[in-house]
Amino acid sequence: MPLSSAPIPRHPRTEEDPKSSTFMGRTLSAITSMLDPKIMSYSRALDGWFFRQSFETALDVKVVALIRKSIGVQGIIAMEYLMSHKVSMELDSFYQFYDNALVNYGVMLEKFRDGVFPEWQVPKYGVLFYSSAVSKVTKLMVPLATFFSRTGKLQLLRRMMRTELRLGGRIDAEELLQASLVTNAEILSLVQEEGKNLVLDDYTRDLINTSCHLHQALGEGDPISTQFSKTNALEGLPSLLTLFVLHYAPKVSYDMNFQALNGRDDESFDGWVVATGLGTVLRQFNPAYTKATFSLLGQYVKCALEACLIKAETEDYSSTLLERKKTMNVITFMKHVRDATDLNHNILYDYIPLHMVEMLGILDD
């Protein structure tokens, strides 16, 4: 029986996991459900999830290596493939959610965009304008945070799975790696020679498919940069993402141990995970969406810093502490998005002058 037609064993659904009926689905569900953002934090520096209070490891490269030993390379490939489908489903749900939200909030987002235009100037009503806009979309914030958290978690897990495949390929499958490089070079040679006149005959199609399978088995490619589907323009998306960041900026704090923004008290906010989810959404659109979002956030930083300086001249400087912390959190979150999605390092300073970052005491390591 061909492998593609082999039946997948089905299991009875359980109360603990009513949505999964296969072994791979249950495994993935168990992994994602244990990474609770209320008690755990992802650390990019340590590449894994850790308990915030005890600093004990929940899931890192050693755990992923153990999973590979348990289910094999094909199991890791299948799990990563399942994750990509789940991310695609999450994105489809997000587009539907956004279309429904525009019915009630489309006019408000348009007014916000008009109020902050042009981006290189401080809005007429300053930080009060931002606060008023954030208060009008509060109902959208929790669903957005939940979506970004689910998507970001899957994307980071995909990256860890591919890293494990990549390391294994270079240690245990050198011949497979060389075959992949040779096949890829052959495809590039065909494209360069033929150019626009390239005809995709059966041989070329088989060669491309073989190369794709080899790359998948070797963990090549960055999951965060995956283009999952063609999308229509979402008018007002940069404005909504900006208001999302401004809503959570005063509700989070920077954790030096994990070098990440985490929610305070019972706030379910894992900085790197949410930033990865938000960055994944931006990756589905033209780069202009990313630039517009960074531009609006940079405009807020300049506006908030100007307000802090004016207030400090007439009042005690310590009275601006909360606003400065909020502004610092906005910049830190922008750095999270930049690093999680491998954007150009200088994109931050295209919209926030370096001297302003220095004034707030936030410098890149």
Summary of the structure (lengths in Angstrom):
residues: 365
radius of gyration: 23.0
end to end distance: 55.7
largest distance: 80.5
contacts: 1089
relative contact order: 0.11
helix: 68%
strand: 5%
